[in-house]
Amino acid sequence: MLIAKVIGTTVSTIKDEKLSGQKLLIVRQTDEKGEPVGKPYVAVDTVNAGVGDLVLTAHGSSARQTDITNERPVDAVIMAMIDSLEVDGKITFRKG
């Protein structure tokens, strides 16, 4: 799992039929403080996340383990929204 921030949305009218009806969001990997560290990528949203949310993502075959993404051509999935992060006893992020 990776920590990522939702930075945008994407729309695709022509796609594999197994992806029809799926919300696709643009996310960017972050560190434990929510600071960007990676490149943007697209993930299927299973938790109704929105721009600005800090989320957990799964990748590869793990991305196809949710009820929504099972047996779909998915390489990244948003599977949780983060309420807070605590690292070494310190709160580094709190939604709010």
Phi, psi and omega in degrees: 000146177236149172274134181215159176246135177285122183244356179179183179235164175220147179237133178224111181277335178246115182201171175306135184300335179289347178262357179302133178084359180269135178279126180250124181241149176266125181234161178224129180302143179230169172274188184290353176258000182087011179274135183299136177226347185233183179274152176293149175210167182258137178225146174285132182268122177249002186233012180061045177286166179220172180303132180098343180287144171266130189225168170253135179237150173243155187225161178065217183297332177296332180291343180260020183259000178272162178301323184283326186258000181304127179060032175244155181282075186238135177249344179215138181221140171270118186241356178200147171258137184270128175270320178202157176234133175237124180233127181051042177079003181243135175288118179259343178207138172219126180294136179170000000 
